[in-house]
Amino acid sequence: MIKIGALSSFILLLLLWEAISLPGLLPSPLSTLRYIASLDPDLIALHTVITLYNSFAGFSLSMLLSLALGFLSHRNEFIRGFSMGICSIFNSTSALIWSLVLVSTIGILSPLPPILVASAVSLPQLLSATIAALDSVDKNLIEAVRSLGGSSANEYLDVIIPGSLPMIIAASRVALGLSLRISVVAEAFGSSGGIGYMIMRSYNLADAPGVLAWSLILIALVLALDRLLLMPVEERSSSWLK
């Protein structure tokens, strides 16, 4: 029933799109698909790879920072307060502000703004989830390891890391999808490639089918990444708890 419900929502959105489409203003789903079919596959692949690189690079940077600050916060109250402050500040700053500030300071031709924007937006999600995951680990299991003469390394390797991993990976699934969507914003404002760049290029050329076509490519990319990679990883990470 869940799959049927998901399929129904997809069909409903297509019907709504078809109903409000207007020639010359809002292309229909069929004309948009024809536009995608007319695009050079190498062009689609090139800009898709650029967007994936920007997203994964930004996500990886924020993941490294989150793990470092998260584990330090688990042992030090000052760093915990510092980390929560970072989360509050970054959560209050929109992707648009990050994009404009980084593009104006680093430059339009630099590859860094999309990466840094993706990292800045996904960092609070990952950091807060890492801290919460470490706090949620069963303290009785930690005490059991200590009572058996286990070292701090045993506590982390046998209890803390396995116990916090499912929640961290669940947050990573959301954060990576967020990085993928947000890096496109930075590409639109200051980049020489990527799906966001192509969306903005089509917009500047008043190419409505192009805007919708590249937007659909982005949506398909996010869905494929989530279903084929992130969801299976999340399910495997939590299987040990069952």
Secondary structure by P-SEA (a helix, b strand, c coil): caaaaaaaaaaaaaaaaaaaccccccccaaaaaaaaaaccaaaaaaaaaaaaaaaaaaaaaaaaaaaaaaaaaaccaaaaaaaaaaaaaaaaccaaaaaaaaaaacccccccaaaaaaaaaaaaaaaaaaaaaaaaccaaaaaaaaaacccaaaaaaccccccaaaaaaaaaaaaaaaaaaaaaaaaaacccccaaaaaaaaaaaccaaaaaaaaaaaaaaaaaaaaccaaaaaaaaacccc
